[in-house]
Amino acid sequence: MLRVKVPLTAVLAIVLATAACQRAETRRRVTSSGRAVYPALSPDGSRLAYAEPHCRGNACAYGILVRDLGTTAVRNLGVEATVIWTMRWSPDGSVLLFTGIAGKGWATYLVPAAGGSAIRVAPECAILSPDGRSLLWTAEMGRGSEHHVEVGGLPGTRFVIRGYAEYFMLETAVPDSRWIIVRVDAGEKRDELRAVDLTGAEGGSFLATGLGAAAVLASRDAVWLQVDGEAQGTVNILRVPFDRQTGQFATKAETVYTGDSAGSPAIFSVTADGRTLALLEARTEFGGWATSMEDVRSGNLPAGRRLLSGVTQQPGLRISPDGERLLVKREGRWSVAPFAGGKETPLGEGIEDARWNNAATLRVKEKGPRGSLLSLIDALTGARSASFELTEAANDFVSLPRGRWAWIGEWGTVLNVQGPDDKAVRRVPIPGFTQTISLDATADGRQVGVFGYGEPAADSPLAVSVISLDDGQVRLWWSDTGYDDSGGAHWLPDGSLLLPVLESPGITGLFRVYGPGKVKKLGVVPRALADFTVSQDLRRSAVVTLSVVGDIWLRSHAEK
């Protein structure tokens, strides 16, 4: 799944937004370690489950803890998970379901609330029915027009939800009702939420923009969403009133909280009566370092090579292929600077993204009248060339010879190729991929490496494939369900690809992929990385590190 998992290391709270309606509120902090993450309130509000990372050397994992909110007693459930994505209680509070990696790849795991081993029970992102008697899951999370939902506990029972989607997901169950909430990707970062019962009959729907990957919960009277905030790195928690008798959503949502995203798919949880929220109030801290690969791999980043700092909004730092210069992003503005230090040269206003195309040239993306405007910029003179206007947005992009460009859209299941002499876009399908995260082209422009999530979507394997632009052939080089994404794959001079992946909380693994099935592990970086680039001789690197500091607070209210 497209997501970043990070360790939590210190304590800081964020300012609460003002709710749209008047409420009497109380707030209290219920964790103090600075490392609590993924809050999950029991339906009756008596207990709080959450995860905390712990490390022994370079081996890190999440443990799951349950805190009794009446006595403050804390129980460690004995679970070891290298990734956690969502965590939910059963309606009766006897078990917890979480999606993540706990020894057997991406899946949904069940653990008794009293403690015990995590048992793999279904593909990822399964949910329990509103009465807790059935486990619901789908193996058809990827693109399609029919999405079959399996109902465990009722042998042979399944139902179908129709409507084309690039991404389909079971989100949550509405307490004390017959409804579950499913998500149908509508494109352009919009998602349709539908109320559906276990026969497949549909109630109402609600269109959400900027919805987080796993950020939908329900109380008896509302559906709660986590969506992107206006400022980079922030999120809003929305409350959408919901009629559990008819399955209809209200037409408008109320914003009840705004805060730091904490690099998390869900920073909140809610009780069944909707009166208490658990919120991870946090602060994401970034650092930009330009130093040797030896320093990066040791984790001992020298203070004198720290060039950037940031809070909530991620800065940018990328090294040139020859290791002599840096692309630097501060407060949304890009510039070029010598690796050894010295004057920075601004690139100008309006550049959304910038990457090194080669040692002398940058490739940049700006917002055009109808989509994205792509250009090459000379890193010394600032002269532009090969400018090309797209009629659509480009999530990632690479430059090709003769002024051509290749890019991917929102989900990246197709590679688009076009240049000034081409009357139409050449569209190359990327088989076996449900979502492409990043691209990189070889120096001669004949091959494009793609990195993202492969099939089946319900197992979320990370994958690297190589597309030959000569004949359109696509070959899978690597795939594994044991990792989470941490950037992308980058070509090296010998034709191999350098691949960083998130192994566990705060640990990034480095691999070199030489061809189909030919992989060598280079080691680990004992840091969580938001961005990572290296010189082509593998001697110098630019990294953007991140850490999230925060704790879980309870916010209770009563309507006036």
N, C-alpha and C positions, 0 to 999 in steps of 0.2 A: 504494500500500500504506500501511496505517496505521502510520506510523513517523516518527521525528525524526532527522535527520542533523545532526551538530554538528561544529565544528572542534575540534581538540585543540591546546592552547597552552602547557602547562607540564608539569612532572613531579611525580608523587606516587604512591606505591603504597598498596595497601589490605591489611588483615590477611587472611591465609589462614584458611579454616575448617579444622577438624580432620577428616580423612577417617575413615569408619566402621571401616576395617580398618587394620592396622598395615603401614606401608610405609617403606622407606628412600628418602628423597627428596633431590633436589638442585634448587636454584633458581638461575637466573641471568638477569639483565636483558640483552636483546639489542637494544633500541633506546634511544636517549637524547635524542631530539629533543623529547619531550613531545607529539608530534603524531601518533604512529603509531596506526592504527586498522584494524579488520577483519583480524585475523591469519589466515593460512592456511598451515599446515605442509604441506610436500610429504609424500607417503605414506611415504617412507623417512626422513623427519626431517632431511634434509641441508640443506634450504632453507626459508626463511620468506618468504612474500609478505605484503605489507601495503600499506595506502594512507596517504598523507599529503596534507593540504590545502596549497595554496599560492595566493597572491593577487597580482594586479597591479591596484592600485586597488580598484574594486568588482567586478572579475571574478575569481572564485575557482573552483578545480576540485581534484579529487583526482588525484594521480599514483599509479601502482602501482610499488612497488619490490620487488626480490627480493634477499634477503640470504643469502649462502652461510654456513651456520653453522659450517663448518670453518675458513674463511679470513677471515670477516667482510666479504668484498668485497660491495658493494652495486651492483646494476644497476637503473637507472630504465628501465622498459619503454616509456616514451614515450606512455603513455595519458593522456588528459584526460577525466575523467568528472565531471559536476556532482553526481551522486548515485551512491553504491555501497551495495548492500544485502547481498549475499552474495558470497563469493569462494571458489572451490574449485579444486583441482588435478585434472588427469586422473590415472588410475591409474599411467601410466608417467612422469608428471612433465614431459611435453613442452609442455603448454598449461595455461592458466588459464581458467576460466569465471567471469564475474561478472555479477550482476544489478544493473542500475542505469540511469542515463541517460548516454549517451556520444554525444550528437549526434543520435540517432534515436529519442528517447523511451524509455520504460521497455521493457527487453528483456533477453535474455541475450546477452552478448558473449563472444567468444573472442579471446584474445591469446596469441601464442607466448611461452613462458617465456624465450626468448632475446631478446624484444623485438619490437615491430612495432605495426601498427595494430590497434585493437579492431574486430572484425567482428561485426555483428549476425547471430546464427545461429538464434534462436528467440524466442518470447515469454518474458516474465520467468519466473524460477525453474525453468528447464530444468536437468536433471542429466545426467551421463554414466552409462551402464550400468556394472555392476561390472567388466567387462573393458575398458571405455573405447572400445569399437568403435561404440557407438550413442548418439545424443543423444535423450533422452526429454523430452517436454514435453506440456502440456495447454493447450488453449484454453478449458477448462471449469472454471475455478477458482471461479466463483460458485456460488450455490445450485442444487441439483438432486439427482436420485436416481441418475443414471448419469454417470460421469466417464470420458471416453475419453482414453487415453494414447497419444500418437503415438510411434513408434519410428523415428527417423531412421537411415539407413544400412541399413535393411531395408525396401525400397520396399513401400508398401501395408500395412505391419504396424501394427496398433494393437490395444489390448485395453481392456476396460472394467472399472471398479471400481464396484460397486453399493453403495448405502446413502445415505440422504438426508444432505446436509451443506449448511450455509450457506456453507462455505468448504472448498475442496479444494486440496491442494498436494503436489507431489512434493518430498520433503525430501532424501534422500541415498541412496547405494548402499553396501551392505556389502562391504568388500574381500574378494576371493577367495571369492566366493559367487555364488549366482544371485539374491540378494534385493535389492530396493530397499525403502525405507521411505516410505510415503505417509501423509498426514495428513488425517483426516476430522473436521471440526468437529462436536462432539457437543452444543454449546450449553452455556450456563452456565459459560463459560470452561474447558470441558473439551474435550480433543481425543483422538481415538482414533488411535494410530499402528498401521499395519498393515504387515506384511512381505508383499510381493507379488513374484512373478517376472515375466519378460517375456512369459509367456503369459496372465497375469492370475490364475494360481493363487495362493492365499493361504496364508500360514503362520500365525503367531500375531499377537496384538495387545496393545497396552499403553495404558492410559488415563492421560493426563497432565493435570494441572491447572495453569493459569497459564503455559502454554507460550508462549515468545517467538515472534515472527512467522516467523523463519527460523532457528531455533536447534536443529536436529537434525543430528547428525553420527554417523558410525559408524566403529568399528575392527573388526578381525576378530572380536573377542570381546564387543563391547558396543555399545549405542546410547547416545549422550550427548545430554543435553537441557539447555537453558537455560530455567529457569522463574522466575516472580516469587518474590522473597524475602518474608519476613514483614514487613520494614520497607519503607516506601515508597522507591523508587529503588534497591532492591537486587535481586540475582538469585542463584539457586543453580545450580550446575552439577551435574547428576545423571548417574550411570553406571548403566545398566540392562544386566545381563549378557544376552547374546544367543547362541543356538546357530545358527551359520551353516549347519549341516547340515540342521536341521529348520525353521529360521525361527521358532523359539519365543523369546519374551521371558521373562526371569525375572519373578517376581511382585512383587519389591521393588526399589527403587532405592537407590543409595548417594549421599549428598551429598559431593562431593569439593572444592567451593569455594563460598564466599559472598563477594560483593563488590558494588561499585557497578555499576549497569547501564551507565554511560557513555553513556546515550541510544542504545544500539546494539542491533540485533537479535541479534547474536552477538559475544560478547567472547572466544570461545575457538576453538581448533582442536585436532585430535588426530591423531597418526600412525596408520598402518594397524595397527601392533602394539599400540596403546593405551597405550604406556609413556611417551609424552611429550605434554604439553599445552602449547599456547601460550595465554597469558592476557593480556588487556588489563587490567592492574591500574590503576585510575583513580579519580578523584574528580570528581564533578560539582558545580560551583560556580554558585550562583544569585545574582542581584541584582535588587532591585525598585526601580524608578525612577518617580517621578511628576513630569513635566516638560512642556515645550512640545513640540508636534509638530515644530517646527523643530529642537530638540535631538535628538529621536529620529531624524529623517531624516538628520541630519549624522553621527550616531554618537557625537557628543561629549556624553555624558551627564554633567551637572554633579554633582560629589561631594556638594554640599549637598542634592541632591534624591534621593539614594539612601536609601530608607527601610527596605529589607530586605536581609538576606544569608542564605544558607543553603547547606548542603553535603548532597548526596545527596537530601534531602527538599525538594521544591519548595515555596517559599512562594507566597502568592497576593496579587495587587494588581490591582484593577479600578476604573476611574474611572466616576463617575456620568454619565448623559447630559448634564447641564448643566455638568459639569466642576468642580463645587464640593466633591464628597466622594469618598472612597475606601473600597472594601472591602479589608480587610487580613487576611491569613491568616498567623499565626505559630504554628509547632509544632502545627498542626492545629486551631487556634482562630481563629474569625472575629470581626472587630470593624469598626466604622465610624469614620472619621477625617476631619477637614476637609482639603481639598487643600492649603490654605495652612499647615497644621500646627496642632497642638493636641491636646486630650485625645481618646483613643480610647474608644469605647463598645462593650463586649463584646456579642456577640449570644447568648451562652450556649453550653452544652455540646451536643455531639452532632450539630452541623451538618456534613454531609459536603461540601456544595457550596453556594455562594451567588453570586448574580448580581444586577445591577441590573435591575429590571423597568421602572422609570422613575426620574425624578429623586428621588422621595420614597419609593419602595417597593423592597424586595428580594424576590426569589424564592429559596427555599431548599429543599434536599433533606436529609432525615434518614432514618435507617434505621427502618422501621416493623416491626410484628410479622410481616407477611407479604411485604413488599416495600419500596417507597419511600414516604415520607410527604412530600408537597409542601405548601408554605405560602407566603403572602405575609407580610412583616414590614415594619411602618412603621419607616423608618430613624431617626426621631427618638424615637419613644415605645417601640418594641419590640413594639407590639401586633400580634397575629397575626390573619390572616383567610384565608378561602378554603382552609383546610386540607383536603387530600384524600389518602386512603390508597389506594395501589395494591397490587394483589396480585402485582406483579412488580417487578423492578428497572428503574429508568429511567437510561439512560446520559446522556441530555440531556433537557431539559424546558423548556417555556415556558408562561406564564400567558395565558389568554384571557378575554374578558369573561364576566360572569355566573358566576364561580367555576369555569369550565372550565379544563382543562389539556390540553396536548398533549405527548407524550413518545415517545421511541424506546427500543427494547430493545437487546440486545447487538450486533446487526448493523445494525439500523435500516433494514431494507428496507420497513417499514410504519410510518406515522405513526399513533399511537393518540390518540384524542380522547375525553374524557369529563368530565362535571361532575356535581354533586350531584343534578341532576334527570334525569340520563340513566340508564336501566336497564341499558344495555349499552355497551361500548366501541365507538366508531366507528373502524374500521380503514381507513386510506387507503393503498393501495399506493403505493410510490415507484418507478415504473418507471425502468429504466435505471441504478439504483443497486445496487451490490453491498455497500456499507457506508456508512451515514451517520455522520458524526463529530459534527456540531453542528447546532443549530436556532436560529433567531431569528424572532420574530413581529413584524409591523407593529403600530403603536400601537393601531389599531382591531381587531386580532386577526383580520382577514379573510384574511391571507396569512401563510404560514410559509416562510421561506427555509431550504433544506437544503443542507448542504455535506458532501461526502464523496467516495467513489470510485465512478466510473461503470463502464459496460460498454464493451467486454468486459473482464472481470476480469483477463485475462492481459496487458492493456496498461496497467492501473492509471491511467486518466485521472482527474485531479481534476475535480470537477463541482459546479456550483451550479444547483439547480432551485428553482422557486417553486410552492408548492401553494396553490391557492385553496380555502379552506374552505367557500365558498359552494356550489361545485359539484363539488369534488374533483378539478378539472383540475390537471395537473402539467405545467409548461413548463420545458424546459431553457434556462437563460440562458447558461451558459458551460461549456466542457470543454476540457482540454488535458493532454497526456501529458508535458509538459516540466518539470513541477514536482513538489515533494513538499509534504505538508500542513504548515501552521503555525498551526493554530487553528480558524478558522471565518469565516463571512461575517456581517456585521452591517448591519442596516438604517440608513440615514441619512434625515433628514427629507424629502428630495426624492423618496424612493422608490427610490433606488439602493442597492446593497450594497457595502460596503467589504470587500475581500478581501486578506488577507496570505497569501503562499505562499512556500515556501522555494525560492529559485532555484538556490543552490549553497552550498557550505560557508560558513556565517556570513553569508550574504546573504539578506535577506527582501525580496521584491518586494511593492509595494503597488498594488492595482488597484481601480478603481471600475467596477462592472457596472451598467449602466443598463437593460438588458433583454436579450432573446435576441440574442446576437451583438454587443451594443454594450458594448465594454470600453475603458477608458482607463487607461493606466499612469500612476500618480502619482509613481513613483520607487522608490527602494530604501532599506532600513534596513541599514546595514553591521554588523549584529549577528545572532546566532542568538537567536531569541525563543521562550520557552516559553509566554508569554501576552502578549496585546496588545489593549488596548481604548483607545478614543478618545472624547472628548466629541463631541457631535453637530455642533458648529461646526468640528470638526477642528483646534482650536487647542491642546488639551491631551491628554495621553496618559498611560497607565500601562502600563509594560512590565515583564516579568520576563525578564531575559537569562540565558543559560546558557553556560558554557564547561566543557569536560572536559579535565582534566589527567591525563596518564598515559603509560605505556610498556608494551611487550610483554615479558613474562617467560616463560622456559621452565621447566616443572616436570616433571622426569623422576623415575620411581620404578621400583622393583623389589619384587615381593611378597616378604615375609619368610616 
